[in-house]
Amino acid sequence: MEEKPMKKLLALVIALCLVLGAASAFADGLLKIGYVQVGHESDWRMANTQNYFDVFTKDAGFELELIDCDNDHALQLAKVREFVQKDFDYIVIDPIQTAGWDDVLKEVQEAGIPCIIADRSVDASPDLYTTAVGTDMTAEGETAGKWLAEYLGGKEAKILVIEGSTGSSAAIGRSEGFNKVAAEHKEWTIIDSQDGDFTQNGGQQVMESFIKTYGEDGFDVVVCHNDNEAYGAMDAMDAAGIKYGVDGKIIISFDATHEGLQRTLDGKILCNVECNPIQAVIVMNVIKALQAGETVEKFTLVPDEGFCAPGIESKIVTVMSDEVLAGRKY
């Protein structure tokens, strides 16, 4: 007669253990952060990824799951949906492309999970995400254009552009900003613009094609949407015996990584506009504010600046020096 009560007691104990076991996974006090990263296409991206691992540690109160999406937009969408299914506390998205985010952002919103857009931007209503953190890509392009105008001083210029990945907000913004300034200078001609996919190999291939099509005398300026593309363009010009720098073709780059600034200091890249990858602390502070029930700004701007090679006077950007390079940690 006592067997049934004992079975009931045992079942109750087992059920309680299961509940406590399930709860223990979420009772460690760590906030679960899901991050869909663009990929690993550049030095900038690697520095950005490492910054998140350095900041979102367990000691700081976070459990970070960062997914390298290898420039695959469909994979980003799938991973965000996985984060929703796993009921993460926060989802951070660095979008590969601007378009195609409405549906998944609505799903995140309906799940009640705060969503932060980081680095790049999306072509979606701001009402669909909690907040965004990043640089002003259009302003970066304008800075590059204004520096070139200052440097050329009214001289004619034939310009080639090695763009970043098609559809990315970085490529769109930098193009829009630079083209806005270029439109004010009738003495400039943008003769061609091709996608280098933010990689050194891509930059080299595009530059090789440009050299084959236009020849050494067919261009004066090469605008590269990031440092790795600039390295590839240099490789192509080196192979073709084309000089660049103060006494040759003008190379303009973006990102201003340590290696990029070293080449700027060496006079190989004449202007390098920063896009600061050290953004994780800002994202963390936004999350802490949201946890505290505070209202956050819809967009938090990550500060950056531009640099030019030594020996060039500029009121637009900072002239490179050993001291500036020593302070660059990425």
Beta strands, then each sheet from edge to edge (+ up, - down):
strand 1: 31-37
strand 2: 62-68
strand 3: 90-93
strand 4: 115-119
strand 5: 131-134
strand 6: 157-163
strand 7: 188-195
strand 8: 221-224
strand 9: 250-255
strand 10: 271-274
strand 11: 299-301
strand 12: 306-308
strand 13: 318-319
sheet 1: 2+ 1+ 3+ 4+ 5+ 11+
sheet 2: 7+ 6+ 8+ 9+ 10+ 12- 13-
end
